[in-house]
């Protein structure tokens, strides 16, 4: 029986599955076909929630007597955009100049393909690790992330699953393999500020109340002063206004409402709760100022709505996990990786509640882009790193 020891073959199989969120696209079936010959028991639970698409996920386990390592990732991918702009069809897995093209090549079907190849080689060469290995793969990382990893972890834990450590195979390296391991992430929280004004004619502003003026005051308060200067392990907290809208097509009408959406990436100086309290305080104070609304006695009439579910800041301190992976990267590449908490959120934010977790995968320069691609040499190198890690962590 042929084992899936070639990461390029594994990746080509996965890329050819058009698993654009929320479609399974055949990707989980392809993974199941790779994993069962390696001795994995595979389950594919589907999770649902009102207002969101049903999502099929995969949990596979190869049991042994020893510690339990989880590899986590996702097979869903973002849309391809303008397909005619691609040099090669986005689901063809075409190879040119030593690179494989395809949506998901680096984010993150490539990481999954390499980990499976590493496991297959370990099994072929040494009979497999003495402990347990599981793969926790979702189809909802690029989507709402509601019916994916979070629920899959709960589902597995309810069945008695416990893990000692986890690697998420996201593309963590900015320039070359060996650059960076992610050992934590800043938190993320989003909100919407709506200012209620009074509609009127632009030539008679005294008869109206322009909500844009009030919104300017509130946005100013959101942006200044800075929240902090960063901490030992994290970048400074930053707030970005991501949308401003009045929904007004007329140039001679003062609108009735104005809204601003914002997102905050926060460090361990804050919790989601303390940051929400800070935002409320800033807006309440600014609403009473007259900076943009001279002559108005009443405060700005605003509403604040928190959107989605906050992602909490976390930092992994498991020395065995971090040092073993760092050593594996250095042994294969000759470079000692930086330990970083930069970037956005990932599904590690769910895993941190169950076991220590770090992230390490391919170079992410082309993720989500037209012509997403990966060097075949990088696939082999990452496979060697994962293989070395499996040997040393279980060793």
N, C-alpha and C positions, 0 to 999 in steps of 0.2 A: 504494500500500500504506500503510495506516494504521500509524504508528509509536506505540509506547507512551509518549507524551509527557505524559500526564496521570497524576500520582501517585495521585490518588484512584481512578481507574478501575483502575490496576494493583493497588492495595491491595484494592479490592473483590473482584477476581478471586482474589487470594491468600487473603483471609479466608474466602471461600466454599469453600475446600478444607479439610476437617476433618483437618488433619495433626497430630493429637495424638501425641506421641512414643509409639512408634516409627513410626507410620503415615506414609507419604508423602502420602496423601490427595489426590493430584492436584496438589499445590503445585509440585513440580519439573517436572511436565509443563506447567503454566501458565507457569513461568519460561522453559522451553525455547521455548515458542511466542512469548514476548515477545522473546527474545534472538536467535533465528535471523534474523528480518528485519533486525536491526541488524548482521549480518555475523559473529556469533559461531559458532564451532564448539563444540558442546555434547557432553559425555560425562557419563554417569551411573553411575559405579561403585558396586557394592554391596560392603560389607565385613562380615565375620563374625568372631566369636570365641565360643568355648565359654562358655555361661552367660549370653550377652547376645543380644538380638534382632539379626537382620540389619538393616542400615541402608543405604538408598539415598541417595546424595549427588550433587551436581552440580558439574562444573567446566566453565566456559565461557571461551573466549578469543577476543578480537578482536585480531589481530596487526598490528603496525606497526613502523616503524623508529624506535626511540627507547626511552626507559625503560619499565619494566613496572610498572603499578599494579594491585594486587589489592584488590578489595572483598570482604570476608568477612562471612558471616552465617549465619543458620539459618532454615528454614521450619517446623521443628517447634515446637509450642506445648504449654503445660501443659494439663491437663484443665480443663474449664469449671466444675467444682464443681456446685452446685445450679443446674441450667439454669432452673428456675422462678423463681429469684431475679434473673435478668437482665431488664432493661427491654426489651431486644430480643434475639431469638435470637442466640446467640454466633457462629454462622457465617452470618449473614444480611447483614453489612456494611450494616446499616440506618443511615440518616443522620437525625439529629434535632438541631435547634438548632446547626447548623454543626459537628457532630461525627459521626464514623463509629464505630459500635460493632462490636466483634468480637474474639474471642480472637486474639491476635497483632497487634492493631492497632499497638501500640507496641513489643512485644517478640516478634520484631522484623521482621515482614513489612512494616511501614511504612517502615523504613529501606531495605529492599531495593527497595520500590516507588519510592521517591524517587530512589535512585541510578540505577535503570534509566531513569526519566523524564529525569533529568539527562543521561545518555548519549545518549538518543534525541534530545533537543533539540540537543545538541552536534553530533550527526551530521547532523541536519536543517539546522542553521544553518551549520555550518562543515566538514562532511564528516567529523567525528570527530577525535579526538586523533591526533597523529603517532606516538605510541608504542603500546604494547600495553596492553590492559585485560583483566583476568580477573575472573571472579566465582567464588568458592570458597564453596559453599553446602552446609551439612550438614543432616541430619535428626536429629541426635543431640546437640544442645547442651543441651536440657532433660532428657535422659536420662542414661545412664551416661557419655556422652562418650568412649566407647571406640572405636566404629566410625564416628566422624565426622571432625572437622577434623584431628586428629592423623594418622590413616591417609590422609586425602585429600591432605594436604601431602606425606607420604612418597611416595604414588602419583604425584603430579604431579612431584615432584623427581626421581624415578627416570626419568621421561620427559624430563628435561632442562629442566624449568621453573625459572626463576629470577625473583625479584621484587625490585624496588628499594624498594618501600614498600607498606604496606597500611593500609586503613581498615576497622575493624569497625563495623558500623552499629548497635550496641547503643544503647538509650535512656540516654544519659549525662547528660541535663540534668535537674536536680532540680525546677526550677520553671518555666523558660521557655527557649525555644531561644536559644542563645548563652551559657548559663550556664557550661558545663563541657566540656572535652576530657579524656578519660582518657589519660594518657601512661605509665601503669604500673599494676601491681596488687600488693598484698601476696600472699604465698604462703599456701597453705592445706594443712593436714595434719590428719588425724583418727585417733583411737586409741580403744581399748577396754581398760579395766582390769577384770580379774576377780579377786576375792578369794575364796579357798577357805577355808571355815570347817568347822565340824563341827555337823551338825544335831542338835537336841535339844529337850527340853521347855522352854518359856519359864519354868516354875516351878523348873527345876533348871539354871540357867546354868553352874554349875561343871562340869557334865558335857558341856557343849557349848562351841563357840567361835563367837560371833556374827560373821559376816563383815561385817556392816554397820558394826560398830565399827572394824574395820580399814580399810574403804573410806572412812570419814569421815576417817581420818588421811591417807590417800593423796590424797583430794580436796583437803584442806586444803593439802597440799604442792603440788598442781598450781596452785592459785590464788594462793598467796603464797610468796615475794614477787613483785611485778610483774616481768615479763621485761625491760622497758626503758621508756624514756620517749618513744620515738619518735625519728625521725631528721629530717634536713632535708627529705626528700622523702616520708616515710611516717608514718602514724599509729603509735601504740604497738602492740606485739604484744599480742594478748589471747587468752586461753583461755576458752572457754565450755563448761561441763558441759551436755551436751544431753540426757542420759537417765541415770536411776538406776533399777535394777530388781533385784528379788530373786526374782521369779516365784513368790511364796509367797501362796496364797489363805488360809492358816490364820493366825489371830491368836495361837494358843498354841504355835506351832512356831518355833523358831529356825532360819532357813534355812541351807542348806549352801553357797550361793554368793551373791555380790552383784556386780553389774557397774555400771560407769559409763562412758558414752561421752562423748567430748569432741572439740572442734574448736579448732584454733589458727589464727589469721590473723597472719602474721608479716611483719616488715619486713626491710630489708636489713642489720640487725644480725645476722641469722641465715641459715643455709642449712637445708634440710630435715634434713641430717645432723647439724649442730651442735645443732639444736633437739631432735632425737630423743635425742641424747646427754644433753642437759640434763634432759629428762623422765625418762629412765632413772635418772639420778643423784638427782633429787628423790624418785622413788618408792623407790629402794633405801634412801636415808637415812631417809625417813619410815617405812618398814616396820620399822625397828629401834627407833623411838620407842615410848614407853609411854603416850602422851597419852590415848588412848581405850581402852587395853587393860591397865589396871593389874593386876598379878599374873601377866601372861603373860610368860614368859621368851623364848619363841621369837618370831622376827619374823613380821610379817604374810606369809602365803603368797599371793602374787599373780602374775598373768600379765598381760603387756602385749602387745597385738596392734595393729599399725598397719593401718589400713583404707584401701582404695583406693590410688590413686597420688597422691603429693604434687604440689601445684601450686607451682612455684617463683616467688619474687618476681622482678620485673623492672622496669626503668625505661628508657624510650625517650629517646634523646638526639639524634635526627636533627633538626637545626635546620631544614632545608629542609621536611621534612614538617610539623613542628609550626608553624613560622612561616607557611607557606602556608595551612594549615587555619585557624589563628587569624586570619590576615588575611582569609580568605574569610568566616568567621563575622562578623567585625567589619564588613566591607564591606556585608553583607546586613542584619544586625540592628542595627548601631550599638553593639554591646557586645563588649568584649574578653573572651573566655572564660577562666575560671580553668583552670589546668593541675593536674590532680588524679590521685591514686593511690588514692582512696577506693573503698569498695564491695567487692563480692565478686570472684569469679574470672569469667573469660570465656574464650572460645576464643582470645583474644589470647595466652594463655599458651603455646599451641602455635606460633603464628605468629612470635613473637619469636625463635625459633631459625632462622628463614629470612630475615627482613628486618625493618627497623624498622616498628613498628605503633603506631597510636593508635586510639582509639575515639571516635566521635561519631555521635549519632543524635537521636531524638525525646525529648520529655519523658516521664520514666518513672513518673509518679505513679500510673497505673492498671495498670501491668504486673502480671500474675498475679491481678488482682482480678476479682470479678464486675463486669460492665459496663466491661471494658477498652475504652478509646476514645481517639480522637485528633482534635484539631481539624483541619478541612480546611485552615485557614489555615496551620497548622504543616507540613502536607505540602507545600504550595507553597513555604514559606520554606526548608525543608530541601532541597528540590529545587534551589532557587536557590543555596544554599550549596554543594551538591555540584557544581553546574554551574560556579560560580566557581572552586572548587578544581581541577576538571579542567582548566579553561582556564589557570589560573596555574601549576599543578604541571607540566603538559606544556609551558607556554609558553616 
